[in-house]
Amino acid sequence: MSSGIPVRLSGKDLYAHMLAILERLVGIDTTSHRSNLELIHYVQDLLSGNGITSHLHWNEEHTKANLVATAGPAADGDRGIVWSGHTDVVPVEGQAWSADPFALRVTDTVAIGRGTADMKGFIACCLAILTQVEHERLTTPLTLMLTYEEEIGCVGARRLVEEMRTWEGKVKGCIVGEPTGLRVVVGHKGKQNHRLTFDGEPKHAALAPLMPNPIAAAAAVIGRATALNETFRTTGPHDERFDISHSWINIGRIEGGVKPNIVPQHCSVEYEVRSVPGHDCDSIASELTRLATGEVQEDMRAKSGLAEVRAERLSDTPSFSIDPAHEFVAFVQKAFGAADEPQFVPFGTEAGLIWGHGRIPAVVCGPGFITEAHVADEFVSLDQLQQCLDHLRSLPLG
Ligand SMILES: [Zn+2]
């Protein structure tokens, strides 16, 4: 009979250690557009203090890095159980914080600061354990995986996919610690952001019948999106595990034109696709791309050789779905003493990449609630942090 993870500190001291780490993590501003290296180096130092070596995977500009570190009996490149978190946080600009977002405030019941719920609270719990784990008593390795730029479309995690695939057979599974109130989550929708840009020539409106109209061209594509949405709503595909059981295209932003007496030169449309598992965001977006850069562009070019339509994908968070009866899901449910059925959530995470692309069985489970994330005075309850520590420690790896 295996016991939990062997750590040197007692419960109370481990909790205090975790809060001290959380204070440091929150104190480093890792908004997605900034470098995360100060945080990564802090983590690297913490782990090396307990004899754990970190490997960094850099972005092209060498301004950000993912970190992978394994503790325990890592013979043959074994990774065991992976704990995964993103290091970046969303911006605080335009939000009414009641104090410095990057200075942790701890009350009797909550810890307040940017990233406490999403997801530095989870990372602090992982680090508290890893910095105190007794390697020689671990029977299964423990791996920490930290990424950059999750909030702008899983950019860092995508760079780890190749490496994750080499772990196949050497990894039991991955816990992605996004805030789920510590319930075990087995699925979410996929999400992509796209931009279409329509360009023509600015002319006097008297000549309008002879000229391509970028706004009208954009409207044609929006019309198709509306028709597609209606098909998704009526004929699916439907996945009844979600409150909104079908995919959807949200036209989120449109911009173009100057005034009624000028033929517009330009129009751009930004939209988001949210798709149920098995209904590929790419296939939905490609319908709109094909229409815009095919038929619509041809019509525009028939009137002006300068006309051009461009399509860009701005971000991509794949959907996530693992069989609730999967061995790893059952393992986590049992270790965490989860009474509820595995859940489905409306927000995206890196789990879709980790399981769908990296082939590592995954669940999403972390302290705090999504409603407490991304807002002014973001917080996580101390109770959730304590429970998270207890849950992680209860994994039968000792
Ligand atoms: Zn997150």
Boltz pocket constraint, residues with backbone or C-beta under 6 A from the ligand:
constraints:
  - pocket:
      binder: B
      contacts: [[A, 86], [A, 88], [A, 118], [A, 119], [A, 150], [A, 178], [A, 348]]
      max_distance: 6.0
